[in-house]
Amino acid sequence: MSSHSGHVKLITCAEKHVALLSELGAKTFEEAFSPYHPASDLEKYISETYQLDQIRYNLRKPDVQYAVAYYDYEDAGYVKLIKDVEVEGLTGRILEIEKIYVRQAFKGRKVGAALMQYVIHEAVRNGYSWLYLGVWQENTRAISFYEQFGFKKHSTRKFQLGKTVCDDFLMVKDLRN
Ligand SMILES: CC(C)(COP(=O)(O)OP(=O)(O)OC[C@H]1O[C@@H](n2cnc3c(N)ncnc32)[C@H](O)[C@@H]1OP(=O)(O)O)[C@@H](O)C(=O)NCCC(=O)NCCS
């Protein structure tokens, strides 16, 4: 990581960003999980989840919102939000951070922090009481990142990727205060 502190800009995505989101999604998922999963499992998940038609479909859903972060005009990370999810044990409106990913080359440069600040701002502006997300229990970097923003462990869940069953923490951030 260089000591240069670049300029981060966030944009809310529209249909014209479909190709960017497809490439950014596939690349960042691969970078994050290729050390831990067989290539065949990853390829199947990635081709299904990040293909253009799937992203286009997601972009058209009224309850889905994507934002991309640019670092010095290069696309560096993104977030995918799901509006008004239901979570056992929580009352009030809940916004799910379904995906938050930063490219390897940009990690540690506050791109993730800028994405999280955008999410918190959007959530508060729209009257949400909670942020909610799932994270692999072994992803200690992401967990400490979330804790820094005030997320707390709420419960656990299983997530299946090909042959591997992963244990996730479900984490929540209380926005009411
Ligand atoms: C988790 C992630 C989104 C964080 O984004 P980022 O741009 O790297 O993080 P930032 O530079 O904004 O760092 C913000 C804070 O995160 C924490 N953090 C950053 N790098 C860290 C590291 N190597 N280890 C532990 N915590 C770290 C720190 O608290 C940091 O604050 P500080 O710089 O004041 O110490 C990013 O690392 C990522 O995309 N990881 C891979 C994908 C992933 O795991 N996504 C989540 C799946 S649930």
The ligand as an SDF file (V2000), in Angstrom:
LIG
                    3D

 48 50  0  0  0  0  0  0  0  0999 V2000
  -13.5310   -5.9990    4.1500 C   0  0  0  0  0  0  0  0  0  0  0  0
  -13.2810   -4.9080    3.1030 C   0  0  0  0  0  0  0  0  0  0  0  0
  -14.5760   -4.5360    2.3930 C   0  0  0  0  0  0  0  0  0  0  0  0
  -12.7000   -3.6630    3.8200 C   0  0  0  0  0  0  0  0  0  0  0  0
  -12.4230   -2.6490    2.8530 O   0  0  0  0  0  0  0  0  0  0  0  0
  -11.0220   -1.8870    2.8230 P   0  0  0  0  0  0  0  0  0  0  0  0
  -11.1260   -0.8540    1.7650 O   0  0  0  0  0  0  0  0  0  0  0  0
   -9.9230   -2.8800    2.7100 O   0  0  0  0  0  0  0  0  0  0  0  0
  -10.9710   -1.2550    4.2910 O   0  0  0  0  0  0  0  0  0  0  0  0
  -10.5180    0.2220    4.6900 P   0  0  0  0  0  0  0  0  0  0  0  0
   -9.2350    0.5700    4.0290 O   0  0  0  0  0  0  0  0  0  0  0  0
  -11.6630    1.1360    4.4680 O   0  0  0  0  0  0  0  0  0  0  0  0
  -10.2570    0.0070    6.2270 O   0  0  0  0  0  0  0  0  0  0  0  0
  -11.1720    0.4070    7.1890 C   0  0  0  0  0  0  0  0  0  0  0  0
  -10.8890   -0.3520    8.4570 C   0  0  0  0  0  0  0  0  0  0  0  0
  -10.9880   -1.7620    8.2410 O   0  0  0  0  0  0  0  0  0  0  0  0
  -10.0710   -2.4490    9.1060 C   0  0  0  0  0  0  0  0  0  0  0  0
   -9.0290   -3.1130    8.3470 N   0  0  0  0  0  0  0  0  0  0  0  0
   -8.4690   -2.7460    7.1670 C   0  0  0  0  0  0  0  0  0  0  0  0
   -7.4940   -3.5870    6.8160 N   0  0  0  0  0  0  0  0  0  0  0  0
   -7.4370   -4.5240    7.7790 C   0  0  0  0  0  0  0  0  0  0  0  0
   -6.6240   -5.6850    7.9960 C   0  0  0  0  0  0  0  0  0  0  0  0
   -5.6630   -6.0520    7.1450 N   0  0  0  0  0  0  0  0  0  0  0  0
   -6.8660   -6.4330    9.0900 N   0  0  0  0  0  0  0  0  0  0  0  0
   -7.8220   -6.0740    9.9840 C   0  0  0  0  0  0  0  0  0  0  0  0
   -8.6170   -4.9790    9.8300 N   0  0  0  0  0  0  0  0  0  0  0  0
   -8.4150   -4.2250    8.7500 C   0  0  0  0  0  0  0  0  0  0  0  0
   -9.4170   -1.3960    9.9330 C   0  0  0  0  0  0  0  0  0  0  0  0
  -10.1750   -1.2330   11.0950 O   0  0  0  0  0  0  0  0  0  0  0  0
   -9.5100   -0.1730    9.0460 C   0  0  0  0  0  0  0  0  0  0  0  0
   -9.4130    1.0310    9.7240 O   0  0  0  0  0  0  0  0  0  0  0  0
   -7.9760    1.7370    9.9400 P   0  0  0  0  0  0  0  0  0  0  0  0
   -7.3490    1.8600    8.5780 O   0  0  0  0  0  0  0  0  0  0  0  0
   -8.3220    3.0480   10.5770 O   0  0  0  0  0  0  0  0  0  0  0  0
   -7.1820    0.8280   10.8410 O   0  0  0  0  0  0  0  0  0  0  0  0
  -12.2110   -5.3680    2.0730 C   0  0  0  0  0  0  0  0  0  0  0  0
  -11.0210   -5.6840    2.7320 O   0  0  0  0  0  0  0  0  0  0  0  0
  -12.6420   -6.5190    1.2060 C   0  0  0  0  0  0  0  0  0  0  0  0
  -13.2500   -6.3320    0.1590 O   0  0  0  0  0  0  0  0  0  0  0  0
  -12.2910   -7.7450    1.6050 N   0  0  0  0  0  0  0  0  0  0  0  0
  -12.5070   -8.9090    0.7650 C   0  0  0  0  0  0  0  0  0  0  0  0
  -13.9240   -9.1880    0.5100 C   0  0  0  0  0  0  0  0  0  0  0  0
  -14.6980   -9.4350    1.7340 C   0  0  0  0  0  0  0  0  0  0  0  0
  -14.2340  -10.1540    2.6170 O   0  0  0  0  0  0  0  0  0  0  0  0
  -15.8870   -8.8580    1.7910 N   0  0  0  0  0  0  0  0  0  0  0  0
  -16.7720   -9.0760    2.8390 C   0  0  0  0  0  0  0  0  0  0  0  0
  -17.4780  -10.3800    2.6130 C   0  0  0  0  0  0  0  0  0  0  0  0
  -18.7080  -10.5970    3.8590 S   0  0  0  0  0  0  0  0  0  0  0  0
  1  2  1  0
  2  3  1  0
  2  4  1  0
  2 36  1  0
  4  5  1  0
  5  6  1  0
  6  7  2  0
  6  8  1  0
  6  9  1  0
  9 10  1  0
 10 11  2  0
 10 12  1  0
 10 13  1  0
 13 14  1  0
 14 15  1  0
 15 16  1  0
 15 30  1  0
 16 17  1  0
 17 18  1  0
 17 28  1  0
 18 19  1  0
 18 27  1  0
 19 20  2  0
 20 21  1  0
 21 22  1  0
 21 27  2  0
 22 23  1  0
 22 24  2  0
 24 25  1  0
 25 26  2  0
 26 27  1  0
 28 29  1  0
 28 30  1  0
 30 31  1  0
 31 32  1  0
 32 33  2  0
 32 34  1  0
 32 35  1  0
 36 37  1  0
 36 38  1  0
 38 39  2  0
 38 40  1  0
 40 41  1  0
 41 42  1  0
 42 43  1  0
 43 44  2  0
 43 45  1  0
 45 46  1  0
 46 47  1  0
 47 48  1  0
M  END
$$$$
